[in-house]
Every structure is written in structure tokens, then in C-alpha cells.
Amino acid sequence: MDSFFIDHIRDLSKRSEDKCIFTFTNFMNGEEISELNIHRNTLTHFELFGGTEGTERQIARFGDENELYYSEDFPIDCVKIEPLNIKFAEALTHRDILGSIMNLSIEREHIGDIVINDSTAFVFVTRKMSDFICENLTRVKHTSVKCEKSEFTKTDSLFTLEERDIISSSLRADCVTAAVYNLSRSTADSLFESKKVFLNSALLENPSKQLKPSDTVSVRGFGKFIFEKEVSSTKKGRLKLKVNIYK
């Protein structure tokens, strides 16, 4: 991990403690959140939030409400993006939305999760960028769009979980991941080697790690799931497992 990132979070932690104020990072990816958690014991109290439940990219807030005797919301806005004319709208993807926003010269760290529901996209962004995006984002690919800030409560239901039963040879993280996403074991192992797998927001480099109920596994490029429980065994000794997959 870049030493600049570590120095930055230490500085935010120290400023919060010295000045008795809340300090905030910008949006962090899974690897950065994992690194932050590794250093948790050397930092002042912090909490993570990405705009609503189930987000992968999150902001850290340094400071403890019980010690500071006040509260401060996370500087996150949700921007709703929808076509001006649904009849002529293209089917827009996560990449289309992200690319169009970054084409406004906005850095990735100011953009959180992007959720697409039918023809409407909801994007969590840092508060300092929300007005700029609403004023300047008028087109995604060839589709003219309109943008407005939306209340978080309007997007809560967009993060849904799909319950699914899978068959795995064991509770090893690589075996369960391969079963969830229908991958070969070698492909699953390559994801671990590429540092693309996170367990409960911490980087997971050990593919043989045994999963426990309620563990959350995030696989960059594939999605996220919660391992719920072992249901039963098949006649051939394989395990029937229940998982909830973020959709």
C-alpha cells in the first residue's frame, strides 16, 4: 500500500484527536479499507459509511461522538441520474456512468458506489462534488440525462440480497467463492493472488481460510456475498451451503 495513504490517515486521525473535531477521508476501495483496519489500534476511533447499507466504497470518519459531545454527518450525497427521454435511452452500465462522471475531471476518490435500477442510476459522491455533477453531467454515452440529489432512503431498497443454495467441497474461501460465481478453482485462486478478495472488509490472501456464518466476502469484479450457514451434506460428502448474494 502507498505510504502516502498511511501517512494521510494518520494525519486525519491526529487532527481529529488534537483539535477535537471529526475528520473524513474521501471514498476508499476495499484494499484501502483493509489497510485502514490493519492500523486500527494505532488510530483514534473511526467509523465507516458509504451512503447506505451494503456499499463497498466507504468514507472513514475519525472521532468519537461520546468524546466530542457532538455529531456530524458523513459528507456524502446521493445523485440520481435518469434519461431525459426514456423511449430513446440506451441501456447504461456501471462503467458508462463512472466514465461520464470522471470525464468531468472528477477523481475516483470522490465517487462511491453506483447502483443502477432499470434506467435510473444512483451514485454516492462526496458532498463537495454533488452540485457540480448535477449542473454539468448532461449526457452518458449518447443518452441525454438529468441529475438531482436524492435522499438516501430512496435508495435503500436498491441493495437487495438474493438467497441461494450452493454446493461446495469445503468451507474454504476459495471453494465457496468458486461455487458462488461458478468459477474454476484455479480462477478463484488467481483472484486471491491478485489481491481481489476481501473478507469482512479486510484483504484476504489466504484462500484456505474457513468461512464462518455471517462472513461477508467481496470479490472485485464479481460482487459480494454473505455466507449464511452450512445446510447439509450430499451423499458424496460435499457441502450444501446457504449464501446471500448482493444484487
C-alpha positions in Angstrom: 0.0 0.0 0.0 1.2 3.5 -0.9 2.9 5.1 2.2 1.1 8.4 1.3 -2.2 6.8 2.1 -1.0 5.6 5.6 0.5 9.0 6.3 -2.7 10.6 5.3 -5.0 8.6 7.5 -2.6 9.1 10.4 -2.7 12.8 9.8 -6.5 12.8 9.8 -6.5 10.7 13.0 -4.1 13.1 14.8 -6.0 16.2 13.6 -9.3 14.7 15.0 -7.6 14.0 18.3 -5.7 17.2 18.7 -8.5 19.6 17.6 -11.4 17.6 19.0 -13.2 17.6 15.6 -14.4 15.0 13.2 -12.2 14.4 10.1 -13.0 12.5 7.0 -11.3 10.6 4.2 -12.7 10.5 0.7 -14.2 7.3 -0.6 -11.8 4.3 -0.2 -11.8 1.0 -2.0 -11.6 -2.4 -0.4 -7.8 -2.6 -0.3 -7.6 0.8 1.4 -10.3 -0.1 3.9 -8.4 -3.3 4.7 -5.2 -1.3 5.3 -7.1 1.2 7.5 -8.4 -1.7 9.6 -4.9 -3.1 10.0 -3.8 0.1 11.6 -7.0 0.5 13.7 -5.2 0.1 17.0 -2.9 3.0 16.3 -5.6 5.4 15.2 -8.3 7.3 17.0 -11.8 5.9 16.9 -13.3 5.8 13.4 -16.4 4.6 11.7 -17.1 3.6 8.0 -20.1 4.6 5.9 -20.7 4.6 2.1 -24.1 6.3 2.0 -26.3 3.3 2.8 -26.1 -0.3 3.8 -24.2 -2.7 1.6 -21.8 -0.2 -0.1 -18.3 -1.4 -0.9 -16.6 2.0 -1.3 -16.7 3.9 2.0 -15.6 7.0 3.8 -13.9 6.9 7.3 -15.0 9.4 9.9 -12.4 9.9 12.7 -13.7 11.0 16.1 -16.0 9.6 18.8 -19.4 11.2 19.4 -19.1 10.2 23.1 -15.8 12.1 23.5 -16.5 15.1 21.2 -20.0 15.6 22.6 -21.5 16.4 19.2 -22.3 14.6 15.9 -21.5 15.3 12.3 -23.0 13.6 9.3 -20.8 11.9 6.7 -20.2 14.3 3.8 -22.0 12.1 1.3 -24.7 13.0 -1.2 -26.6 10.7 -3.5 -27.1 11.8 -7.1 -29.9 10.3 -9.1 -29.2 10.1 -12.8 -32.0 9.3 -15.3 -32.7 9.8 -19.0 -34.5 12.9 -20.2 -36.4 10.6 -22.6 -36.8 7.0 -21.6 -38.0 6.0 -25.0 -34.7 6.8 -26.7 -32.4 5.9 -23.7 -29.6 3.4 -24.1 -29.0 0.6 -21.5 -26.4 2.3 -19.4 -23.9 0.3 -17.4 -21.9 1.0 -14.2 -18.8 1.7 -16.4 -20.8 4.2 -18.6 -21.9 6.2 -15.5 -18.5 6.1 -13.9 -16.7 7.1 -17.1 -19.0 10.0 -17.7 -18.6 11.4 -14.2 -14.8 11.1 -14.4 -14.8 12.8 -17.7 -15.9 15.9 -15.8 -12.3 15.8 -14.3 -13.6 14.3 -11.0 -11.2 11.9 -9.3 -12.3 8.4 -8.4 -11.9 9.0 -4.7 -14.9 11.4 -4.8 -17.2 8.7 -6.2 -18.7 5.9 -4.1 -20.9 3.0 -5.2 -23.0 3.2 -8.3 -26.4 1.4 -8.3 -28.4 1.0 -11.4 -32.1 0.3 -11.1 -33.8 -0.2 -14.5 -33.0 3.1 -16.4 -32.1 5.1 -13.3 -28.7 5.3 -11.6 -27.9 6.3 -8.0 -24.4 7.5 -7.3 -22.9 8.2 -3.9 -20.5 11.1 -4.1 -18.6 13.4 -1.8 -20.7 16.4 -0.9 -18.3 18.9 -2.4 -18.9 17.3 -5.8 -22.6 16.7 -5.9 -23.7 20.2 -7.1 -21.0 20.2 -9.7 -22.2 16.8 -11.1 -25.8 17.8 -11.1 -25.0 21.0 -13.0 -22.6 19.5 -15.5 -23.5 15.9 -16.2 -25.9 16.2 -19.1 -25.0 13.1 -21.2 -24.0 9.5 -20.6 -22.7 7.9 -23.9 -25.4 9.1 -26.4 -28.2 9.5 -23.8 -29.2 12.9 -22.5 -29.7 12.7 -18.8 -30.9 14.9 -15.9 -29.3 14.8 -12.4 -30.6 15.7 -9.0 -29.7 15.0 -5.4 -31.8 12.2 -3.8 -32.5 11.2 -0.2 -30.6 8.1 0.9 -33.9 6.5 2.0 -35.0 6.4 -1.6 -32.1 4.1 -2.5 -32.1 1.7 0.5 -34.3 -0.9 -1.2 -32.0 -1.0 -4.2 -29.4 -3.0 -2.3 -31.2 -6.4 -2.3 -29.9 -9.8 -1.3 -30.7 -13.0 -3.3 -30.7 -16.1 -1.2 -29.1 -19.1 -2.9 -28.1 -22.6 -2.1 -24.8 -23.7 -3.4 -22.7 -26.9 -3.4 -19.1 -26.6 -2.3 -16.4 -29.2 -1.5 -15.5 -27.4 1.7 -15.9 -24.1 3.7 -12.6 -22.8 2.3 -12.9 -19.3 1.0 -11.7 -20.2 -2.5 -14.0 -23.2 -2.7 -17.1 -21.2 -1.7 -16.1 -18.2 -3.9 -15.7 -20.6 -6.9 -19.1 -22.1 -6.2 -20.9 -18.8 -5.8 -19.6 -17.3 -9.0 -19.3 -20.6 -11.0 -15.6 -20.4 -11.3 -12.8 -23.0 -11.6 -10.6 -23.4 -8.5 -7.6 -22.1 -10.5 -9.6 -18.9 -11.5 -10.7 -18.4 -7.9 -7.1 -18.9 -6.6 -5.9 -16.3 -9.1 -8.3 -13.7 -7.6 -6.7 -14.3 -4.2 -3.2 -14.0 -5.8 -4.3 -10.7 -7.4 -5.5 -9.3 -4.1 -9.1 -9.0 -5.3 -10.8 -10.8 -2.4 -11.8 -9.2 0.9 -13.3 -10.8 4.0 -15.3 -8.5 6.3 -13.6 -5.5 4.6 -10.1 -6.9 5.2 -7.9 -8.2 2.3 -7.9 -12.0 2.3 -4.7 -13.5 0.8 -5.2 -17.0 2.3 -7.6 -19.0 0.0 -7.8 -21.8 2.6 -9.4 -19.6 5.2 -12.5 -21.3 6.6 -15.6 -19.2 6.3 -17.9 -18.7 9.4 -21.6 -17.8 9.4 -22.3 -14.1 8.6 -18.8 -13.6 7.0 -19.1 -11.1 4.1 -16.9 -11.8 1.1 -16.3 -9.2 -1.6 -14.6 -10.1 -4.9 -13.5 -7.3 -7.0 -15.1 -7.5 -10.5 -17.7 -10.1 -9.4 -19.6 -8.7 -6.4 -20.2 -9.5 -2.8 -21.9 -12.3 -0.8 -22.7 -13.3 2.8 -22.0 -16.8 3.9 -25.0 -17.7 6.0 -24.7 -21.4 7.1 -24.0 -25.0 6.2 -27.3 -26.7 5.5 -26.4 -30.3 4.9 -24.0 -32.7 3.2 -24.6 -34.6 -0.1 -24.1 -38.4 -0.4 -20.7 -37.7 -1.9 -19.6 -35.7 1.1 -19.9 -32.2 -0.5 -21.5 -29.4 1.5 -24.8 -27.7 0.7 -24.4 -24.1 1.8 -26.7 -21.1 2.0 -25.4 -17.7 0.9 -27.0 -14.3 0.3 -25.7 -12.5 -2.8 -25.8 -8.8 -3.2 -27.7 -7.9 -6.4 
